[in-house]
Amino acid sequence: MRTTLQWLVLFNDPVDAAGLILFLTVFPVYHAIYPSLIKVFPGYAAKVRVDAFRRSWIEGLLERQDIIAAAQQTRNLTMVNSLLASSALILMGVTANVLIRFPTFDEALTEPVAWSRHPDAQAVKLFLIMVVFAVAFSYCMTSLRHLGHFNLVIGADPKLIAELEGPPVDYFTALVNRASNRYTLAVRCFYSASPLFLWLFDPWFFIAVTGFWGIKFIVFQDFAHVLRQRRVG
């Protein structure tokens, strides 16, 4: 009952409620339906073109059988994923420590330096930040697993891969695409932590930064080709 009441505190203020709805729409909901949007608007999605570029790169690697180049060219993504995974663990631990030490509602009534008149709501916000870093860590580790598998099997017999998994180009392209997509989702989890952090201080900052990321994702990243076509036209 106590946990349920803590979550309901977020909806006491309509600004907080609107910000939370916007946040859920921009981050989990939008990224969940993004694959469907790609199928509806394939000519405008940046991911379609990037996937085609990666496929061309894989075709060149297999044609030259350049295993060393394949490992070297995925090294940067591996290093960045490792750094993000470590950062996510550290930030998750820091947030958990703050959450554990955060005053309860009764304690906050007697503490003049309380963060908010609604400490239960603040605790829920801290919990959301911790969850975001946990999800980011999960995505980074999944990306590292795909990259490690790619580097391990890139030198395997193409005939064996074709027999067990299908065309080698499709198999290796899918591995690299999955690794890159998980990396992108991990980075966007870090992005989502910024509005959640500002929400601790002002819900309007929360709404403004969430809206900024939504516009950036849709207009300037995922479907930026729409703007390019209009400029050319």
LOMAR-346659 format. One record per residue (C-alpha): residue in three letters; z, x, y. Coordinates in Angstrom, 2 decimals, always signed. Layout:
N
<pt><r>ALA</r><up>Z</up><east>X</east><north>Y</north></pt>
...
***
This chain:
233
<pt><r>MET</r><up>+0.00</up><east>+0.00</east><north>+0.00</north></pt>
<pt><r>ARG</r><up>+0.87</up><east>+2.83</east><north>+2.38</north></pt>
<pt><r>THR</r><up>-2.55</up><east>+4.50</east><north>+1.88</north></pt>
<pt><r>THR</r><up>-4.37</up><east>+1.21</east><north>+2.39</north></pt>
<pt><r>LEU</r><up>-2.53</up><east>+0.62</east><north>+5.65</north></pt>
<pt><r>GLN</r><up>-3.44</up><east>+4.12</east><north>+6.82</north></pt>
<pt><r>TRP</r><up>-7.12</up><east>+3.42</east><north>+6.31</north></pt>
<pt><r>LEU</r><up>-6.87</up><east>+0.05</east><north>+8.05</north></pt>
<pt><r>VAL</r><up>-5.41</up><east>+1.75</east><north>+11.14</north></pt>
<pt><r>LEU</r><up>-8.90</up><east>+3.14</east><north>+11.85</north></pt>
<pt><r>PHE</r><up>-10.16</up><east>-0.38</east><north>+12.46</north></pt>
<pt><r>ASN</r><up>-7.45</up><east>-1.36</east><north>+14.94</north></pt>
<pt><r>ASP</r><up>-9.54</up><east>+0.09</east><north>+17.76</north></pt>
<pt><r>PRO</r><up>-13.14</up><east>-1.25</east><north>+17.94</north></pt>
<pt><r>VAL</r><up>-14.35</up><east>+2.10</east><north>+19.31</north></pt>
<pt><r>ASP</r><up>-12.95</up><east>+3.91</east><north>+16.25</north></pt>
<pt><r>ALA</r><up>-14.48</up><east>+1.30</east><north>+13.96</north></pt>
<pt><r>ALA</r><up>-17.89</up><east>+1.58</east><north>+15.65</north></pt>
<pt><r>GLY</r><up>-17.74</up><east>+5.38</east><north>+15.46</north></pt>
<pt><r>LEU</r><up>-16.89</up><east>+5.33</east><north>+11.76</north></pt>
<pt><r>ILE</r><up>-19.75</up><east>+2.93</east><north>+11.01</north></pt>
<pt><r>LEU</r><up>-22.15</up><east>+5.13</east><north>+12.99</north></pt>
<pt><r>PHE</r><up>-20.90</up><east>+8.24</east><north>+11.19</north></pt>
<pt><r>LEU</r><up>-21.38</up><east>+6.68</east><north>+7.76</north></pt>
<pt><r>THR</r><up>-24.87</up><east>+5.54</east><north>+8.77</north></pt>
<pt><r>VAL</r><up>-26.00</up><east>+8.92</east><north>+10.13</north></pt>
<pt><r>PHE</r><up>-24.63</up><east>+11.09</east><north>+7.34</north></pt>
<pt><r>PRO</r><up>-24.10</up><east>+9.57</east><north>+3.85</north></pt>
<pt><r>VAL</r><up>-26.29</up><east>+6.47</east><north>+4.21</north></pt>
<pt><r>TYR</r><up>-29.26</up><east>+8.12</east><north>+5.93</north></pt>
<pt><r>HIS</r><up>-29.30</up><east>+11.08</east><north>+3.54</north></pt>
<pt><r>ALA</r><up>-29.03</up><east>+8.72</east><north>+0.57</north></pt>
<pt><r>ILE</r><up>-32.13</up><east>+6.76</east><north>+1.63</north></pt>
<pt><r>TYR</r><up>-34.04</up><east>+9.81</east><north>+2.91</north></pt>
<pt><r>PRO</r><up>-35.89</up><east>+10.32</east><north>-0.42</north></pt>
<pt><r>SER</r><up>-37.11</up><east>+6.71</east><north>-0.19</north></pt>
<pt><r>LEU</r><up>-38.20</up><east>+7.23</east><north>+3.42</north></pt>
<pt><r>ILE</r><up>-40.24</up><east>+10.25</east><north>+2.30</north></pt>
<pt><r>LYS</r><up>-42.12</up><east>+8.06</east><north>-0.16</north></pt>
<pt><r>VAL</r><up>-42.82</up><east>+5.48</east><north>+2.54</north></pt>
<pt><r>PHE</r><up>-43.84</up><east>+8.01</east><north>+5.23</north></pt>
<pt><r>PRO</r><up>-45.03</up><east>+11.10</east><north>+3.31</north></pt>
<pt><r>GLY</r><up>-47.39</up><east>+12.18</east><north>+6.08</north></pt>
<pt><r>TYR</r><up>-44.57</up><east>+12.47</east><north>+8.61</north></pt>
<pt><r>ALA</r><up>-41.77</up><east>+14.01</east><north>+6.51</north></pt>
<pt><r>ALA</r><up>-41.10</up><east>+17.70</east><north>+7.02</north></pt>
<pt><r>LYS</r><up>-39.80</up><east>+18.03</east><north>+3.46</north></pt>
<pt><r>VAL</r><up>-43.21</up><east>+17.17</east><north>+1.99</north></pt>
<pt><r>ARG</r><up>-44.87</up><east>+20.05</east><north>+3.83</north></pt>
<pt><r>VAL</r><up>-42.07</up><east>+22.54</east><north>+3.10</north></pt>
<pt><r>ASP</r><up>-42.16</up><east>+21.65</east><north>-0.60</north></pt>
<pt><r>ALA</r><up>-45.91</up><east>+22.30</east><north>-0.59</north></pt>
<pt><r>PHE</r><up>-45.34</up><east>+25.70</east><north>+1.01</north></pt>
<pt><r>ARG</r><up>-42.75</up><east>+26.60</east><north>-1.65</north></pt>
<pt><r>ARG</r><up>-45.14</up><east>+25.54</east><north>-4.40</north></pt>
<pt><r>SER</r><up>-47.83</up><east>+27.81</east><north>-2.95</north></pt>
<pt><r>TRP</r><up>-45.31</up><east>+30.67</east><north>-2.89</north></pt>
<pt><r>ILE</r><up>-44.38</up><east>+30.06</east><north>-6.54</north></pt>
<pt><r>GLU</r><up>-48.04</up><east>+30.00</east><north>-7.53</north></pt>
<pt><r>GLY</r><up>-48.55</up><east>+33.40</east><north>-5.87</north></pt>
<pt><r>LEU</r><up>-45.48</up><east>+34.86</east><north>-7.60</north></pt>
<pt><r>LEU</r><up>-46.59</up><east>+33.70</east><north>-11.03</north></pt>
<pt><r>GLU</r><up>-50.13</up><east>+34.89</east><north>-10.44</north></pt>
<pt><r>ARG</r><up>-48.92</up><east>+38.38</east><north>-9.46</north></pt>
<pt><r>GLN</r><up>-45.97</up><east>+38.27</east><north>-11.90</north></pt>
<pt><r>ASP</r><up>-43.87</up><east>+39.82</east><north>-9.15</north></pt>
<pt><r>ILE</r><up>-40.35</up><east>+39.24</east><north>-10.46</north></pt>
<pt><r>ILE</r><up>-38.71</up><east>+41.72</east><north>-8.05</north></pt>
<pt><r>ALA</r><up>-40.19</up><east>+39.95</east><north>-5.01</north></pt>
<pt><r>ALA</r><up>-38.94</up><east>+36.61</east><north>-6.33</north></pt>
<pt><r>ALA</r><up>-35.36</up><east>+37.91</east><north>-6.60</north></pt>
<pt><r>GLN</r><up>-35.49</up><east>+39.62</east><north>-3.22</north></pt>
<pt><r>GLN</r><up>-36.90</up><east>+36.59</east><north>-1.43</north></pt>
<pt><r>THR</r><up>-34.18</up><east>+34.30</east><north>-2.77</north></pt>
<pt><r>ARG</r><up>-31.44</up><east>+36.82</east><north>-1.92</north></pt>
<pt><r>ASN</r><up>-30.99</up><east>+35.58</east><north>+1.65</north></pt>
<pt><r>LEU</r><up>-30.50</up><east>+31.99</east><north>+0.51</north></pt>
<pt><r>THR</r><up>-28.05</up><east>+33.20</east><north>-2.13</north></pt>
<pt><r>MET</r><up>-26.04</up><east>+35.18</east><north>+0.44</north></pt>
<pt><r>VAL</r><up>-25.93</up><east>+32.30</east><north>+2.91</north></pt>
<pt><r>ASN</r><up>-24.83</up><east>+29.86</east><north>+0.21</north></pt>
<pt><r>SER</r><up>-22.07</up><east>+32.25</east><north>-0.85</north></pt>
<pt><r>LEU</r><up>-20.89</up><east>+32.58</east><north>+2.74</north></pt>
<pt><r>LEU</r><up>-20.92</up><east>+28.81</east><north>+3.27</north></pt>
<pt><r>ALA</r><up>-19.06</up><east>+28.21</east><north>+0.00</north></pt>
<pt><r>SER</r><up>-16.33</up><east>+30.68</east><north>+1.00</north></pt>
<pt><r>SER</r><up>-16.11</up><east>+29.17</east><north>+4.49</north></pt>
<pt><r>ALA</r><up>-15.86</up><east>+25.66</east><north>+3.05</north></pt>
<pt><r>LEU</r><up>-12.98</up><east>+26.69</east><north>+0.79</north></pt>
<pt><r>ILE</r><up>-11.12</up><east>+28.36</east><north>+3.65</north></pt>
<pt><r>LEU</r><up>-11.63</up><east>+25.45</east><north>+6.05</north></pt>
<pt><r>MET</r><up>-10.68</up><east>+22.96</east><north>+3.34</north></pt>
<pt><r>GLY</r><up>-7.46</up><east>+24.86</east><north>+2.75</north></pt>
<pt><r>VAL</r><up>-6.67</up><east>+25.07</east><north>+6.47</north></pt>
<pt><r>THR</r><up>-7.28</up><east>+21.33</east><north>+6.89</north></pt>
<pt><r>ALA</r><up>-5.13</up><east>+20.54</east><north>+3.85</north></pt>
<pt><r>ASN</r><up>-2.32</up><east>+22.66</east><north>+5.29</north></pt>
<pt><r>VAL</r><up>-2.50</up><east>+20.83</east><north>+8.62</north></pt>
<pt><r>LEU</r><up>-2.56</up><east>+17.50</east><north>+6.79</north></pt>
<pt><r>ILE</r><up>+0.50</up><east>+18.37</east><north>+4.72</north></pt>
<pt><r>ARG</r><up>+2.43</up><east>+19.41</east><north>+7.85</north></pt>
<pt><r>PHE</r><up>+1.21</up><east>+16.44</east><north>+9.89</north></pt>
<pt><r>PRO</r><up>+4.07</up><east>+14.16</east><north>+11.07</north></pt>
<pt><r>THR</r><up>+4.50</up><east>+10.76</east><north>+9.52</north></pt>
<pt><r>PHE</r><up>+4.54</up><east>+7.68</east><north>+11.73</north></pt>
<pt><r>ASP</r><up>+8.34</up><east>+7.59</east><north>+11.85</north></pt>
<pt><r>GLU</r><up>+8.55</up><east>+11.28</east><north>+12.71</north></pt>
<pt><r>ALA</r><up>+5.93</up><east>+10.95</east><north>+15.42</north></pt>
<pt><r>LEU</r><up>+7.99</up><east>+8.31</east><north>+17.20</north></pt>
<pt><r>THR</r><up>+10.71</up><east>+10.88</east><north>+17.79</north></pt>
<pt><r>GLU</r><up>+8.41</up><east>+13.85</east><north>+18.46</north></pt>
<pt><r>PRO</r><up>+7.23</up><east>+14.26</east><north>+22.08</north></pt>
<pt><r>VAL</r><up>+4.35</up><east>+16.52</east><north>+21.00</north></pt>
<pt><r>ALA</r><up>+2.72</up><east>+14.15</east><north>+18.54</north></pt>
<pt><r>TRP</r><up>-1.09</up><east>+14.27</east><north>+18.46</north></pt>
<pt><r>SER</r><up>-1.52</up><east>+10.55</east><north>+18.79</north></pt>
<pt><r>ARG</r><up>+0.24</up><east>+7.23</east><north>+19.06</north></pt>
<pt><r>HIS</r><up>-1.38</up><east>+6.52</east><north>+15.66</north></pt>
<pt><r>PRO</r><up>-0.53</up><east>+9.50</east><north>+13.42</north></pt>
<pt><r>ASP</r><up>-1.54</up><east>+7.57</east><north>+10.30</north></pt>
<pt><r>ALA</r><up>-5.08</up><east>+7.30</east><north>+11.65</north></pt>
<pt><r>GLN</r><up>-5.08</up><east>+11.01</east><north>+12.51</north></pt>
<pt><r>ALA</r><up>-4.03</up><east>+11.84</east><north>+8.96</north></pt>
<pt><r>VAL</r><up>-6.96</up><east>+9.84</east><north>+7.61</north></pt>
<pt><r>LYS</r><up>-9.34</up><east>+11.72</east><north>+9.92</north></pt>
<pt><r>LEU</r><up>-7.99</up><east>+15.05</east><north>+8.69</north></pt>
<pt><r>PHE</r><up>-8.45</up><east>+13.84</east><north>+5.13</north></pt>
<pt><r>LEU</r><up>-12.09</up><east>+12.98</east><north>+5.88</north></pt>
<pt><r>ILE</r><up>-12.65</up><east>+16.48</east><north>+7.28</north></pt>
<pt><r>MET</r><up>-11.18</up><east>+17.96</east><north>+4.11</north></pt>
<pt><r>VAL</r><up>-13.46</up><east>+15.77</east><north>+1.96</north></pt>
<pt><r>VAL</r><up>-16.50</up><east>+16.90</east><north>+3.98</north></pt>
<pt><r>PHE</r><up>-15.71</up><east>+20.57</east><north>+3.33</north></pt>
<pt><r>ALA</r><up>-15.14</up><east>+19.82</east><north>-0.36</north></pt>
<pt><r>VAL</r><up>-18.58</up><east>+18.18</east><north>-0.58</north></pt>
<pt><r>ALA</r><up>-20.14</up><east>+21.14</east><north>+1.26</north></pt>
<pt><r>PHE</r><up>-18.55</up><east>+23.52</east><north>-1.25</north></pt>
<pt><r>SER</r><up>-19.94</up><east>+21.46</east><north>-4.12</north></pt>
<pt><r>TYR</r><up>-23.46</up><east>+21.53</east><north>-2.68</north></pt>
<pt><r>CYS</r><up>-23.30</up><east>+25.30</east><north>-2.12</north></pt>
<pt><r>MET</r><up>-22.19</up><east>+25.95</east><north>-5.68</north></pt>
<pt><r>THR</r><up>-24.95</up><east>+23.71</east><north>-7.05</north></pt>
<pt><r>SER</r><up>-27.51</up><east>+25.54</east><north>-4.93</north></pt>
<pt><r>LEU</r><up>-26.23</up><east>+28.90</east><north>-6.19</north></pt>
<pt><r>ARG</r><up>-26.49</up><east>+27.66</east><north>-9.77</north></pt>
<pt><r>HIS</r><up>-30.15</up><east>+26.68</east><north>-9.31</north></pt>
<pt><r>LEU</r><up>-30.95</up><east>+29.99</east><north>-7.59</north></pt>
<pt><r>GLY</r><up>-29.22</up><east>+31.96</east><north>-10.32</north></pt>
<pt><r>HIS</r><up>-31.14</up><east>+30.08</east><north>-12.99</north></pt>
<pt><r>PHE</r><up>-34.39</up><east>+30.68</east><north>-11.10</north></pt>
<pt><r>ASN</r><up>-33.79</up><east>+34.44</east><north>-10.91</north></pt>
<pt><r>LEU</r><up>-32.77</up><east>+34.51</east><north>-14.57</north></pt>
<pt><r>VAL</r><up>-35.83</up><east>+32.76</east><north>-16.03</north></pt>
<pt><r>ILE</r><up>-38.56</up><east>+33.78</east><north>-13.55</north></pt>
<pt><r>GLY</r><up>-39.44</up><east>+36.63</east><north>-15.92</north></pt>
<pt><r>ALA</r><up>-39.55</up><east>+34.44</east><north>-19.03</north></pt>
<pt><r>ASP</r><up>-42.72</up><east>+33.93</east><north>-21.06</north></pt>
<pt><r>PRO</r><up>-44.85</up><east>+31.34</east><north>-19.19</north></pt>
<pt><r>LYS</r><up>-46.14</up><east>+30.00</east><north>-22.52</north></pt>
<pt><r>LEU</r><up>-42.61</up><east>+29.30</east><north>-23.72</north></pt>
<pt><r>ILE</r><up>-41.72</up><east>+27.58</east><north>-20.43</north></pt>
<pt><r>ALA</r><up>-44.90</up><east>+25.48</east><north>-20.64</north></pt>
<pt><r>GLU</r><up>-44.01</up><east>+24.49</east><north>-24.19</north></pt>
<pt><r>LEU</r><up>-40.41</up><east>+23.51</east><north>-23.43</north></pt>
<pt><r>GLU</r><up>-40.41</up><east>+22.43</east><north>-19.76</north></pt>
<pt><r>GLY</r><up>-44.02</up><east>+21.77</east><north>-18.76</north></pt>
<pt><r>PRO</r><up>-46.20</up><east>+23.71</east><north>-16.29</north></pt>
<pt><r>PRO</r><up>-44.28</up><east>+26.80</east><north>-15.08</north></pt>
<pt><r>VAL</r><up>-45.33</up><east>+26.18</east><north>-11.45</north></pt>
<pt><r>ASP</r><up>-43.77</up><east>+22.71</east><north>-11.52</north></pt>
<pt><r>TYR</r><up>-40.62</up><east>+23.97</east><north>-13.24</north></pt>
<pt><r>PHE</r><up>-39.92</up><east>+26.86</east><north>-10.87</north></pt>
<pt><r>THR</r><up>-40.90</up><east>+24.86</east><north>-7.80</north></pt>
<pt><r>ALA</r><up>-38.43</up><east>+22.13</east><north>-8.79</north></pt>
<pt><r>LEU</r><up>-35.66</up><east>+24.73</east><north>-9.20</north></pt>
<pt><r>VAL</r><up>-36.23</up><east>+26.27</east><north>-5.77</north></pt>
<pt><r>ASN</r><up>-36.61</up><east>+22.86</east><north>-4.13</north></pt>
<pt><r>ARG</r><up>-33.34</up><east>+21.64</east><north>-5.62</north></pt>
<pt><r>ALA</r><up>-31.56</up><east>+24.80</east><north>-4.48</north></pt>
<pt><r>SER</r><up>-32.95</up><east>+24.50</east><north>-0.95</north></pt>
<pt><r>ASN</r><up>-32.19</up><east>+20.79</east><north>-0.72</north></pt>
<pt><r>ARG</r><up>-28.57</up><east>+21.32</east><north>-1.78</north></pt>
<pt><r>TYR</r><up>-28.27</up><east>+24.09</east><north>+0.79</north></pt>
<pt><r>THR</r><up>-29.58</up><east>+21.76</east><north>+3.50</north></pt>
<pt><r>LEU</r><up>-27.07</up><east>+19.08</east><north>+2.52</north></pt>
<pt><r>ALA</r><up>-24.25</up><east>+21.64</east><north>+2.59</north></pt>
<pt><r>VAL</r><up>-25.22</up><east>+22.73</east><north>+6.10</north></pt>
<pt><r>ARG</r><up>-25.30</up><east>+19.12</east><north>+7.24</north></pt>
<pt><r>CYS</r><up>-21.83</up><east>+18.60</east><north>+5.80</north></pt>
<pt><r>PHE</r><up>-20.68</up><east>+21.37</east><north>+8.12</north></pt>
<pt><r>TYR</r><up>-22.49</up><east>+19.61</east><north>+10.96</north></pt>
<pt><r>SER</r><up>-20.68</up><east>+16.38</east><north>+10.13</north></pt>
<pt><r>ALA</r><up>-17.32</up><east>+18.11</east><north>+10.48</north></pt>
<pt><r>SER</r><up>-17.89</up><east>+18.62</east><north>+14.22</north></pt>
<pt><r>PRO</r><up>-17.80</up><east>+14.92</east><north>+15.21</north></pt>
<pt><r>LEU</r><up>-14.89</up><east>+14.32</east><north>+12.82</north></pt>
<pt><r>PHE</r><up>-12.95</up><east>+17.13</east><north>+14.50</north></pt>
<pt><r>LEU</r><up>-13.64</up><east>+15.71</east><north>+17.96</north></pt>
<pt><r>TRP</r><up>-12.55</up><east>+12.30</east><north>+16.71</north></pt>
<pt><r>LEU</r><up>-9.01</up><east>+13.68</east><north>+16.51</north></pt>
<pt><r>PHE</r><up>-9.01</up><east>+13.85</east><north>+20.32</north></pt>
<pt><r>ASP</r><up>-11.35</up><east>+11.13</east><north>+21.59</north></pt>
<pt><r>PRO</r><up>-13.40</up><east>+8.47</east><north>+19.72</north></pt>
<pt><r>TRP</r><up>-16.10</up><east>+8.56</east><north>+22.40</north></pt>
<pt><r>PHE</r><up>-16.71</up><east>+12.25</east><north>+21.68</north></pt>
<pt><r>PHE</r><up>-16.96</up><east>+11.25</east><north>+18.02</north></pt>
<pt><r>ILE</r><up>-19.64</up><east>+8.65</east><north>+18.77</north></pt>
<pt><r>ALA</r><up>-21.59</up><east>+10.90</east><north>+21.13</north></pt>
<pt><r>VAL</r><up>-21.77</up><east>+13.90</east><north>+18.77</north></pt>
<pt><r>THR</r><up>-22.57</up><east>+11.70</east><north>+15.77</north></pt>
<pt><r>GLY</r><up>-25.42</up><east>+10.11</east><north>+17.72</north></pt>
<pt><r>PHE</r><up>-26.64</up><east>+13.55</east><north>+18.74</north></pt>
<pt><r>TRP</r><up>-26.85</up><east>+14.68</east><north>+15.10</north></pt>
<pt><r>GLY</r><up>-28.58</up><east>+11.46</east><north>+14.09</north></pt>
<pt><r>ILE</r><up>-31.29</up><east>+11.91</east><north>+16.72</north></pt>
<pt><r>LYS</r><up>-31.66</up><east>+15.60</east><north>+15.88</north></pt>
<pt><r>PHE</r><up>-32.05</up><east>+14.94</east><north>+12.16</north></pt>
<pt><r>ILE</r><up>-34.54</up><east>+12.11</east><north>+12.44</north></pt>
<pt><r>VAL</r><up>-36.57</up><east>+13.00</east><north>+15.53</north></pt>
<pt><r>PHE</r><up>-36.49</up><east>+16.80</east><north>+15.68</north></pt>
<pt><r>GLN</r><up>-36.13</up><east>+17.85</east><north>+12.02</north></pt>
<pt><r>ASP</r><up>-36.90</up><east>+15.43</east><north>+9.20</north></pt>
<pt><r>PHE</r><up>-39.72</up><east>+13.55</east><north>+10.94</north></pt>
<pt><r>ALA</r><up>-40.59</up><east>+15.94</east><north>+13.76</north></pt>
<pt><r>HIS</r><up>-44.25</up><east>+15.80</east><north>+12.71</north></pt>
<pt><r>VAL</r><up>-44.48</up><east>+12.40</east><north>+14.44</north></pt>
<pt><r>LEU</r><up>-43.81</up><east>+14.03</east><north>+17.81</north></pt>
<pt><r>ARG</r><up>-46.27</up><east>+16.85</east><north>+17.09</north></pt>
<pt><r>GLN</r><up>-49.02</up><east>+14.39</east><north>+16.29</north></pt>
<pt><r>ARG</r><up>-48.38</up><east>+12.45</east><north>+19.49</north></pt>
<pt><r>ARG</r><up>-48.51</up><east>+15.63</east><north>+21.55</north></pt>
<pt><r>VAL</r><up>-51.80</up><east>+16.62</east><north>+19.95</north></pt>
<pt><r>GLY</r><up>-53.17</up><east>+13.12</east><north>+20.44</north></pt>
***
